[in-house]
Amino acid sequence: MNAFTINRRAVMLSAVVGASGMFLAGGGGIANAQAMMTPASGNAGHYRFRIGEIRATVLSDGVIGGPPRVYASDAPEAELQEVLRRAFLPTDHMTLNLNTLLIETGGRRILIEAGAGGTMGPNGGRIFENLAAIGLGPADIDTIVISHTHPDHVGNLRTADGGKAFPRATVFLPKADWDFFVRTDPDLSYMPVPEDFRLRFAAAIKSSLEPVMNDVELYEAGAEIVPGLTTIVASGHTPGMATFLVHSGNDQLLLTADLAYHPVVNVDNPWRPGPDRDKETALASRRRIFDRAAADRIPVLGFHFPFPGLGRMLETDGVYAWVPAGWQF
């Protein structure tokens, strides 16, 4: 079996969940599938599970997206289009979910990633209604841990009127990202987007962080934030990006942040995301952490993967495939 055959099978694995995981909840044939393509309002935006003694909840902040080429910068165009069609995905727009994770451990409520808010389009900012759906509000969050300071990870730190959205929370940020994006005017010429987008992107980072300037703790990737939450060096996408390992007893969950945007183009196919600042370093981080997830059979949460973003990495002859987790009731 060659790598192309493996990749075609891998694409079909991810196609089972398509752009929104719509087949996870059960069968029902073509009629049921058609009904699911136009969902009624009120679908769940939270998903609860456990990691050992740690209570965990994926909280959706909504979706963002853009041209598929942005997220698969080195893909041959004809092959990219064919892969998207085979996965039943649009060929002109890629939808990315915003899967934040709330963990409750040691008497603390810790939010991993803050989400985009309104910084990257009108379909973010859902985390607050999803917190309310599980009986919590912003004041119930003690700690927020950010993998990197892109707007879709920090946008919700600021309210619409410029206030602090999570009034009690200490915010942990990677020091290298703080130095690059906040303390300087960052050079974003590496990003494959128009210049006006880059300017808005840089401004959104600083404005999102303004309300929490006095509540920030800077960390170096590799540190343990609290017992049960360890950061892992994953630089390349940004200078200081970290991924996370949540662990309790024999149970673990690996959060991959922006090592990959969508499993169809960055896992089942090894194409490189355009927003990676240092693409070679990002590629090395991606392979190292994906290899660990596959070899140790660690469940994975992909921040931008189809909600709720949970699954596993399968590795065969150096080729990865994304296997979504079955829905737990």
C-alpha positions in Angstrom: 0.0 0.0 0.0 1.6 3.3 -1.0 1.3 6.7 0.8 -1.2 8.0 -1.7 -3.6 5.1 -1.0 -3.2 5.5 2.7 -3.9 9.2 2.4 -7.1 8.6 0.3 -8.3 6.2 3.1 -7.4 8.8 5.7 -9.4 11.4 3.9 -12.4 9.2 4.0 -11.9 8.7 7.8 -12.2 12.4 8.3 -14.9 12.7 5.8 -17.1 10.6 8.1 -17.5 13.7 10.3 -17.3 16.3 7.4 -17.2 19.9 8.4 -19.2 19.5 11.6 -19.1 16.0 12.9 -22.7 15.5 11.8 -22.7 11.7 11.7 -21.4 11.1 15.2 -24.8 10.8 16.9 -26.0 7.8 14.9 -27.4 6.5 11.6 -30.7 7.0 9.9 -29.8 6.8 6.2 -30.0 9.5 3.5 -33.1 11.3 4.8 -31.5 11.6 8.3 -28.3 12.9 6.8 -30.1 15.5 4.7 -31.9 16.7 7.7 -28.7 17.1 9.6 -27.2 19.2 6.8 -29.6 22.1 7.8 -29.7 21.8 11.6 -32.3 23.6 13.7 -31.2 26.3 16.1 -30.2 25.3 19.6 -27.6 22.6 18.9 -25.3 21.9 21.8 -22.1 24.0 22.0 -20.6 22.1 25.0 -19.4 18.5 25.4 -18.6 17.0 28.8 -16.2 14.1 29.6 -13.6 13.2 32.1 -9.8 12.9 32.2 -9.3 10.7 35.3 -10.5 12.8 38.2 -10.6 16.0 36.1 -13.9 17.2 34.8 -13.5 18.5 31.3 -15.9 20.4 29.0 -15.3 21.5 25.4 -16.9 24.9 25.0 -17.5 26.1 21.4 -16.7 29.7 20.7 -18.2 29.3 17.2 -16.4 29.2 13.9 -14.0 31.2 11.7 -12.6 30.3 8.3 -11.1 31.3 5.0 -9.8 30.1 1.7 -8.4 26.5 1.9 -5.2 27.6 0.3 -4.4 29.7 3.5 -4.4 26.5 5.6 -2.6 24.3 3.0 0.0 26.6 1.6 2.1 24.0 -0.2 -0.7 21.9 -1.6 -0.8 21.4 -5.4 -4.0 23.2 -6.4 -5.6 20.4 -8.3 -4.9 17.9 -5.5 -6.2 20.2 -2.8 -9.4 20.7 -4.7 -9.8 16.9 -5.2 -9.1 16.2 -1.5 -11.7 18.7 -0.4 -14.3 17.3 -2.8 -13.6 13.7 -1.6 -14.1 14.9 2.0 -17.4 16.5 1.1 -16.0 20.0 2.0 -16.4 23.2 0.0 -13.5 24.0 -2.3 -13.7 27.8 -1.8 -14.0 28.1 2.0 -12.7 26.1 4.9 -14.6 26.3 8.2 -12.6 26.1 11.4 -14.1 25.4 14.8 -13.0 27.2 18.0 -12.9 24.4 20.6 -11.9 25.9 24.0 -11.5 23.5 26.9 -12.7 24.0 30.5 -11.1 21.8 33.1 -12.1 21.6 36.8 -9.5 20.4 39.1 -8.1 21.2 42.6 -11.1 23.5 43.2 -10.2 25.7 40.2 -11.9 26.3 36.9 -9.3 26.6 34.2 -10.1 27.7 30.6 -7.6 26.6 28.0 -7.8 29.2 25.2 -10.2 32.2 25.3 -11.6 32.0 21.8 -11.9 34.6 19.1 -14.9 36.8 20.1 -15.6 39.1 17.3 -12.0 39.6 16.2 -12.1 37.3 13.1 -15.7 37.5 11.9 -19.3 37.4 13.1 -19.5 33.7 14.0 -17.2 33.7 17.1 -18.0 34.8 20.6 -20.3 31.9 21.5 -18.3 30.8 24.6 -20.3 32.9 27.0 -23.7 31.4 26.0 -22.1 28.0 26.2 -20.8 28.7 29.6 -24.3 29.8 30.6 -25.7 26.5 29.3 -23.6 24.6 31.8 -24.6 26.9 34.6 -21.4 29.1 34.7 -20.5 32.7 33.9 -17.2 34.5 33.2 -16.7 35.3 36.9 -16.5 31.6 37.6 -13.3 31.2 35.6 -10.2 31.3 37.8 -7.4 30.8 35.3 -7.1 31.2 31.5 -4.2 29.5 29.7 -3.3 30.6 26.2 -1.3 28.5 23.7 -0.3 31.5 21.6 -1.5 35.1 21.2 -3.3 35.0 17.8 -6.7 36.8 17.9 -8.8 33.6 17.7 -7.2 32.5 21.0 -7.3 35.8 22.9 -10.2 37.7 21.4 -12.7 37.0 24.2 -10.5 38.5 26.9 -11.9 41.9 26.0 -15.6 42.9 26.2 -17.3 45.0 23.6 -16.8 48.1 25.7 -13.1 47.4 26.4 -13.5 45.8 29.8 -12.1 42.6 31.2 -14.4 39.8 30.1 -13.3 37.3 32.8 -13.1 39.5 35.8 -11.4 37.1 38.3 -9.1 35.2 35.9 -5.3 35.2 35.8 -4.1 34.8 32.2 -1.1 32.7 31.4 0.6 33.6 28.1 3.8 32.3 26.4 6.6 34.8 27.0 8.1 34.5 23.5 4.7 35.5 22.0 4.3 38.4 24.4 7.7 39.7 23.4 7.0 39.3 19.6 3.3 40.3 19.3 2.8 42.7 22.2 6.1 44.4 23.1 6.9 45.2 19.5 5.2 45.9 16.2 5.4 42.4 14.7 6.4 41.7 11.1 3.6 39.6 9.8 4.7 39.6 6.1 5.0 35.8 6.3 1.2 35.4 6.5 -0.4 34.6 3.1 -3.2 37.2 3.5 -3.7 40.8 2.3 -1.8 43.6 4.1 -4.9 45.2 5.5 -5.8 41.8 7.2 -2.3 41.6 8.7 -2.7 45.1 10.2 -6.1 44.3 11.7 -4.7 41.0 13.0 -1.9 42.7 14.8 -4.1 45.4 16.2 -6.7 42.8 17.4 -4.0 41.0 19.5 -3.0 44.1 21.3 -6.6 45.4 21.9 -7.7 42.0 23.1 -4.9 41.9 25.7 -5.2 45.5 26.9 -7.8 44.8 29.7 -5.6 42.0 31.2 -2.2 43.7 31.1 -2.0 43.7 34.9 -3.3 40.1 35.2 -0.8 38.3 32.9 1.6 35.6 34.0 4.2 34.8 31.3 5.4 31.2 31.0 8.0 29.3 29.1 6.7 26.2 27.3 7.5 23.1 29.3 6.2 24.5 32.5 3.4 23.0 34.6 0.8 25.6 35.0 -1.2 23.7 37.7 -1.0 20.1 38.8 -2.5 18.1 35.9 -1.8 20.8 33.2 1.6 20.7 31.5 2.7 22.9 28.6 4.7 21.4 25.7 7.1 23.3 23.5 5.5 23.6 20.0 7.2 26.7 18.5 7.1 27.5 14.8 3.5 28.6 14.3 4.4 31.5 16.6 7.7 32.0 18.5 6.3 30.7 21.7 3.3 28.5 20.9 2.7 25.7 23.4 0.5 22.6 23.3 -0.9 21.1 26.5 -1.1 17.8 28.2 -3.9 17.4 30.7 -3.3 14.3 32.9 -4.9 12.6 35.9 -4.0 9.1 37.1 -3.5 7.0 34.0 -5.6 9.3 31.8 -4.3 12.0 29.5 -5.5 14.4 26.8 -3.2 16.2 24.4 -4.3 19.6 23.1 -2.6 20.4 19.7 -3.5 24.1 19.5 -2.6 25.3 15.9 -0.2 22.5 15.0 -3.0 21.7 12.5 -6.0 23.7 11.3 -8.2 21.0 9.8 -7.6 17.2 9.8 -8.2 16.8 6.1 -5.5 19.2 5.0 -3.0 19.1 7.9 -3.3 15.5 9.3 -4.6 13.2 6.6 -2.5 15.2 4.2 0.8 16.8 5.4 0.3 20.3 3.9 1.8 23.2 5.8 -0.4 26.0 7.2 0.3 29.4 5.7 0.1 31.3 9.0 3.1 29.3 10.4 5.8 31.9 11.0 8.7 29.4 10.8 7.4 26.6 8.7 10.3 24.2 9.2 10.2 24.5 13.0 6.4 24.2 12.9 6.7 21.0 10.8 9.2 19.5 13.3 6.9 20.4 16.2 3.9 18.9 14.4 5.7 15.6 13.7 7.2 15.3 17.2 3.8 15.8 18.9 1.8 13.8 16.4 4.3 11.0 16.8 3.9 11.1 20.5 0.1 11.1 20.3 0.1 8.1 17.9 2.8 6.1 19.7 1.4 6.5 23.2 -2.2 6.3 22.0 -3.1 9.6 23.7 -6.5 11.1 23.0 -6.2 14.5 21.2 -8.2 17.7 21.2 -7.8 19.8 18.0 -8.6 23.5 18.7 -9.9 24.0 15.1 -11.1 20.5 14.3 -14.8 19.7 13.8 -16.6 20.0 17.1 -16.0 18.7 19.7 -12.5 18.2 18.3 -11.7 14.9 20.1 -10.1 11.9 18.5 -6.8 10.1 18.0 -3.8 10.2 15.7 -3.2 7.1 13.7 0.3 6.7 12.1 1.0 4.2 9.4 4.4 4.2 7.6 5.0 7.8 8.4 1.6 8.9 7.3 -1.0 10.2 9.8 -4.8 9.9 9.8 -7.3 11.5 12.1 -9.8 9.2 13.8 -12.7 11.1 15.5 -13.8 9.8 18.9 -17.2 8.3 19.2 -19.8 10.6 20.9 -20.2 9.9 24.6 -23.7 10.3 26.2 
